[in-house]
Amino acid sequence: MSDQRAKKPKAAMTVTGARRVAQRDADALMKQLRAFGLTYPGAHTKSPWPGHMDLAVKDKTFAYLSVEGEPLKISCKLPRSSELALQLPFATPTPYGLGKAGWVTAQFEAGDTPPLELLQAWIDESYRAQAPRKLVKDLDAAPGGGRADRSAQPADGKPVPAKATRSAQGRGALRGRTR
């Protein structure tokens, strides 16, 4: 009987297996987008509530990102390109009134192939909309006018660390506030 089990043909990838592969791909893309965002001056991550690991500059969010294991979802402030972005089939105005301020959310289903370069352009536009003018000016003054290949990572595959910043609690404490 064990011979019969060994000779059973293996079925094509199961639906569950396909979902796992799609989720793994979505998680890898989310990590890549997060690493890309962290290359900007002063960028850091923050997790204001469960299910998010957002990108921020000076504690001001410039990209809301889902976490590993969740469907791929990103929201960015797009003051220049929101109208065009909202014409895309995967884009909607960000809820909670943020859409009125130019925030756009892109959500992808398992198996979708998200446009990486477009999402990186959204992160760039959103960073520039949310970052202090000095940081944007410094970015533009960098070699290549701030258009350097930010998607490049070191050979070890680890994301390029952002400048060290104080935690949100640390800054609040310095101002005499607590969170």
C-alpha positions in Angstrom: 0.0 0.0 0.0 2.9 2.4 0.7 4.0 1.8 -3.0 0.6 3.1 -4.2 0.9 6.2 -2.1 4.3 6.9 -3.5 3.2 6.5 -7.1 0.2 8.9 -6.8 0.8 11.7 -9.2 1.3 15.0 -7.5 -1.5 17.5 -8.3 -0.7 20.8 -9.7 -0.2 23.5 -7.1 -3.1 23.6 -4.8 -5.2 26.7 -4.3 -3.8 27.0 -0.8 -0.3 26.7 -2.1 -1.0 29.3 -4.8 -2.3 31.7 -2.1 0.8 31.2 0.0 3.0 32.0 -3.0 0.9 35.1 -3.9 1.1 36.2 -0.2 4.8 35.6 -0.1 5.2 37.7 -3.3 3.0 40.5 -1.8 5.0 40.5 1.4 8.3 40.7 -0.5 7.0 43.7 -2.5 5.8 45.4 0.7 9.2 45.0 2.2 10.8 46.4 -1.0 8.5 49.4 -0.9 9.2 50.0 2.8 12.9 49.7 2.2 12.6 52.1 -0.7 10.8 54.7 1.5 13.4 54.4 4.3 16.1 55.6 1.9 14.7 59.2 2.1 16.2 61.7 4.5 14.7 61.4 8.0 12.3 58.6 7.0 11.4 56.1 9.7 8.7 53.5 10.3 5.8 53.9 12.8 3.0 51.6 13.7 0.1 53.8 14.9 -2.3 50.8 15.1 -2.3 47.1 14.4 -2.1 46.0 10.8 0.1 48.9 9.7 3.8 49.6 9.5 3.8 53.1 8.0 6.5 55.3 6.6 6.9 58.7 8.2 9.2 61.7 8.2 9.4 63.9 11.4 6.6 61.6 12.7 4.3 62.7 9.8 3.1 59.7 7.8 3.8 59.8 4.1 2.8 56.2 3.2 0.3 53.9 5.0 1.4 50.3 4.4 -0.1 47.0 5.3 2.0 44.4 7.2 3.2 40.9 6.3 0.4 38.4 5.9 -2.2 41.1 4.9 -3.3 41.9 1.4 -1.0 44.4 -0.3 -2.3 47.9 0.4 -0.6 51.3 0.2 -2.0 54.8 0.7 0.0 57.9 -0.3 -0.7 61.7 -0.5 -0.6 62.6 -4.1 -1.3 66.4 -4.5 -0.2 66.4 -8.1 -1.2 63.1 -9.5 -4.3 62.0 -7.4 -6.8 62.6 -10.2 -4.8 60.5 -12.7 -4.1 57.8 -10.1 -7.8 57.5 -9.3 -8.4 56.4 -12.9 -6.5 53.2 -12.2 -8.6 50.1 -11.5 -6.8 49.3 -8.2 -6.9 52.9 -6.8 -9.6 54.5 -4.6 -9.7 57.7 -2.5 -8.3 56.9 0.9 -11.1 56.6 3.5 -11.6 58.7 6.7 -11.7 61.9 4.7 -8.1 61.6 3.6 -9.2 61.2 0.0 -10.4 64.8 0.1 -6.8 65.9 0.9 -5.4 64.0 -2.1 -4.6 60.6 -0.5 -5.0 57.6 -2.8 -5.2 54.0 -1.7 -4.0 51.1 -4.0 -5.1 47.6 -3.0 -4.2 44.4 -4.8 -5.7 41.0 -4.7 -3.6 37.8 -4.5 -2.0 37.1 -7.8 -2.1 40.7 -9.0 1.2 42.1 -10.3 1.5 45.6 -8.7 3.3 48.3 -10.7 6.4 48.7 -8.5 7.8 51.7 -10.3 4.5 53.5 -10.1 4.2 52.8 -6.4 7.7 54.0 -5.8 6.8 57.2 -7.7 3.8 57.6 -5.3 6.0 57.2 -2.3 8.4 59.9 -3.7 5.5 62.3 -4.4 4.0 61.7 -0.9 7.4 62.1 0.8 7.9 65.4 -0.9 4.3 66.5 0.1 4.8 65.6 3.8 8.5 66.2 4.5 9.8 69.6 5.8 11.0 71.9 3.1 14.6 71.6 4.2 14.6 67.9 3.8 13.1 68.1 0.3 15.6 70.8 -0.6 18.5 68.6 0.6 17.0 65.7 -1.4 16.9 67.8 -4.6 20.4 69.1 -4.0 21.7 65.5 -3.8 23.6 64.2 -6.9 21.1 63.4 -9.6 18.6 65.9 -8.2 17.1 63.4 -5.8 16.4 61.0 -8.6 19.2 58.6 -7.7 18.3 54.9 -7.9 16.7 54.5 -4.5 15.7 50.9 -5.3 19.3 49.8 -5.0 20.1 47.8 -1.9 23.4 46.7 -0.5 24.7 43.3 -1.5 23.6 41.8 1.8 20.0 42.5 0.8 19.2 44.5 4.0 17.4 47.8 3.5 19.5 51.0 3.6 18.9 52.4 7.1 17.3 55.8 7.4 19.0 58.5 9.5 18.6 57.9 13.2 15.6 59.7 14.6 14.2 60.0 18.1 11.1 58.0 18.7 7.8 59.7 18.7 7.5 59.2 22.4 11.0 60.6 23.0 10.1 63.8 21.1 6.8 64.1 22.9 8.5 63.7 26.2 11.0 66.5 25.3 8.1 68.8 24.5 6.5 68.0 27.9 3.8 65.8 26.3 3.2 62.1 26.6 1.4 59.8 24.2 
